[in-house]
Amino acid sequence: MTRDNFPSDAVDLQADKISRRSFLKMMVAGALIIGLGRTAGMLGIFDKIPRLPHAEAQSPCPREPNPNAKRSWKILGQDSKVLAIHAALLRTGKVIFISGSGNSQRSFDKKQFLSAIWDYPHADKYGIYGIVSTETDVFCCGHSFLPNGNLLVAGGTLAWQNTDRDKGPRRGYAGSRSAYMLDTNSEKLTAIQNMRDGRWYPSLVTLGNGNIFTISGYSANLSTDNTSKVNPLAEIY
């Protein structure tokens, strides 16, 4: 079975159109809800509802030991080895810099698509980077985490734009349909099921149930005038 034969959860947003009457009904209903909420607040109704004990909200970031400390930028001594277009903090404490072609036409033509994993916890001691590669260009991709800590990387560059008439017809960027899974244990990017259409600079977000929602980005197909066009499909992984 190829990656293109998997079932897809793609939804065409353009197919779900709302009539003007339905839109007005929703606006009126929303206004009534807001009005009732404000009235209840002024009457103190919500204050009379007993509140259940709850744990203090925990910040995902460590607390500043000295909030008044003066901070400043400094240049690190390590070379990231790639042009860090995207970055993500892994559950291991390491950081992945996703680059792909690194905005280099030469690297794109040579199919040299690289990313780097920075061993941040031991950066001062080792200062080393692990280099990982992909089959397709993940430059201008999107990414989001699964509940197990692995990172889904989707989209990228299928074809470069051309604005120089001396180098051929003008054309826009085309998005890649490819997707990869980064295993945080093996630190390898493995190709997974393709998306229904290409996505150049898509948005990805992890949902409450652990699925990943993706939308937008430039399609793999260009418009009739060879300009980039937005992918109208929404997909869930």
C-alpha positions in Angstrom: 0.0 0.0 0.0 1.4 3.4 -1.0 1.1 6.5 1.1 -1.5 7.8 -1.4 -3.9 4.9 -0.7 -4.7 5.7 2.9 -8.2 7.0 3.7 -8.4 10.8 4.2 -10.4 12.9 6.7 -10.2 15.9 4.4 -13.1 18.3 4.4 -13.8 20.9 1.8 -14.6 24.1 3.7 -16.1 25.7 0.5 -18.8 23.0 0.5 -20.2 24.0 3.8 -21.9 27.3 3.0 -24.2 29.1 5.4 -27.3 30.9 4.2 -27.8 34.6 5.1 -30.9 33.8 7.2 -29.0 31.1 9.2 -26.2 33.5 9.7 -28.5 36.2 11.1 -30.2 33.7 13.4 -26.8 32.8 14.8 -25.9 36.4 15.3 -29.2 37.1 17.2 -28.8 34.0 19.4 -25.2 35.0 20.2 -26.3 38.5 21.2 -29.1 37.0 23.5 -26.5 34.8 25.2 -24.1 37.6 25.8 -27.0 39.8 27.1 -28.2 37.2 29.5 -24.7 36.6 30.7 -24.1 40.2 31.5 -27.4 40.5 33.3 -26.6 37.5 35.5 -23.2 39.0 36.3 -24.7 42.3 37.4 -27.2 40.5 39.6 -24.5 38.5 41.3 -26.0 35.2 40.3 -22.7 33.6 39.4 -21.3 34.6 42.8 -23.9 32.5 44.6 -22.9 29.3 42.8 -20.5 27.2 45.0 -17.1 26.7 43.4 -15.4 23.4 43.5 -11.9 23.2 44.8 -9.3 23.1 42.1 -5.6 22.8 41.7 -3.5 25.9 41.1 -2.9 26.3 37.4 0.6 25.2 36.5 2.7 27.1 34.0 4.4 25.0 31.3 7.5 27.2 31.7 9.6 27.2 34.9 9.2 30.2 37.1 11.7 32.9 37.0 13.9 32.5 40.1 14.6 36.2 40.1 11.9 38.3 38.3 14.0 41.4 38.7 17.1 40.0 37.2 18.5 41.9 34.2 18.6 39.7 31.1 20.4 40.2 27.8 20.9 38.4 24.5 24.1 36.5 23.8 25.5 34.7 20.8 25.9 30.9 21.3 29.2 29.4 20.3 27.6 26.5 18.4 26.8 26.5 14.7 23.3 25.0 14.0 24.6 23.6 10.7 21.2 24.4 9.0 19.1 27.5 8.4 16.6 27.1 11.3 13.3 28.0 9.6 11.2 26.1 12.3 12.0 25.0 15.8 10.3 22.7 18.4 11.2 21.7 21.9 11.1 17.9 22.3 10.1 16.1 25.4 13.7 14.9 25.8 14.8 18.5 26.3 16.4 18.7 22.9 15.4 21.1 20.1 14.8 20.3 16.5 15.6 22.9 13.8 13.6 22.0 10.7 15.2 23.4 7.6 14.8 21.3 4.5 16.4 23.1 1.6 17.0 26.1 3.9 15.7 28.5 1.3 18.5 27.4 -1.1 17.7 26.7 -4.7 21.0 24.8 -5.0 20.1 22.5 -2.1 16.6 22.0 -3.5 18.0 21.0 -6.9 20.4 18.6 -5.2 17.6 17.2 -3.1 19.6 18.0 0.0 16.9 18.4 2.7 18.4 18.6 6.2 17.3 19.3 9.7 19.2 19.4 13.0 18.6 18.2 16.5 20.3 20.3 19.2 21.3 18.6 22.4 20.3 21.6 24.5 20.7 20.1 28.0 24.3 19.2 27.2 25.1 22.1 24.8 27.8 23.6 27.0 29.5 20.3 27.4 29.1 18.8 23.9 27.9 21.5 21.6 26.9 19.0 19.0 24.0 18.6 16.6 22.5 15.5 15.1 21.6 15.9 11.4 18.5 14.2 10.0 17.3 14.3 6.4 14.0 13.9 4.6 13.0 12.7 1.1 11.2 16.0 0.3 11.7 19.6 1.1 10.2 20.5 4.5 11.1 24.2 4.1 7.9 26.1 4.9 6.2 23.1 6.5 4.0 23.1 9.6 4.3 20.9 12.8 2.5 19.9 15.9 3.0 17.3 18.7 1.1 14.1 19.3 0.2 13.1 22.9 3.1 10.6 23.0 5.6 13.4 22.4 6.3 12.6 18.7 6.3 15.5 16.3 4.2 15.5 13.1 5.8 17.6 10.3 3.6 18.2 7.3 3.9 20.1 4.0 6.8 22.1 2.6 8.0 23.1 -0.8 7.1 21.1 -3.9 8.2 23.7 -6.4 9.9 27.1 -6.1 8.4 30.3 -7.3 10.0 32.1 -10.3 9.8 35.8 -10.6 12.6 36.2 -13.1 11.3 36.1 -16.7 14.8 35.4 -18.0 14.6 32.0 -16.2 11.3 31.0 -17.7 7.6 31.6 -17.1 6.6 33.3 -13.9 5.1 30.9 -11.3 4.3 30.8 -7.6 5.3 28.4 -4.9 3.6 25.0 -4.8 3.1 23.1 -1.6 4.2 19.6 -0.8 1.7 16.8 0.2 4.3 14.9 2.2 4.2 14.4 5.9 6.8 12.9 8.4 6.8 11.7 12.0 9.7 12.5 14.2 10.3 9.7 16.8 11.8 11.5 19.8 13.5 8.3 20.9 15.2 7.4 17.7 15.4 11.0 16.5 14.5 10.0 13.0 12.0 11.6 10.6 9.9 8.8 8.9 7.6 9.4 5.9 3.9 8.7 6.6 0.7 9.1 4.7 0.5 12.0 2.2 -2.1 14.7 2.7 -4.9 15.1 0.1 -3.3 18.2 -1.3 -0.1 20.2 -0.9 0.5 22.7 1.8 3.2 25.5 1.7 3.2 27.1 5.2 0.1 25.4 6.7 -1.2 25.8 10.2 -1.2 22.7 12.4 -2.7 22.4 15.9 -3.1 19.4 18.3 -6.8 18.9 19.4 -8.1 17.9 22.8 -8.5 14.3 21.7 -4.9 14.0 20.5 -5.7 14.3 16.8 -3.9 17.0 14.7 -5.8 19.5 12.7 -4.3 21.2 9.6 -5.6 23.9 7.4 -4.5 26.3 4.6 -1.1 26.6 3.0 -0.4 26.9 -0.8 -1.8 24.0 -2.8 0.4 21.6 -4.9 -1.5 22.9 -7.9 -1.2 26.4 -9.3 -3.9 28.7 -10.5 -4.6 29.1 -14.3 -2.2 32.1 -14.3 0.6 30.1 -12.6 0.2 31.9 -9.3 0.0 30.1 -6.0 -3.4 29.2 -4.7 -4.6 28.4 -1.2 -5.5 24.8 -0.3 -9.2 25.0 0.9 -9.2 21.6 2.5 -9.1 21.0 6.2 -7.6 17.7 7.3 -7.3 15.7 10.6 -4.5 13.2 11.3 
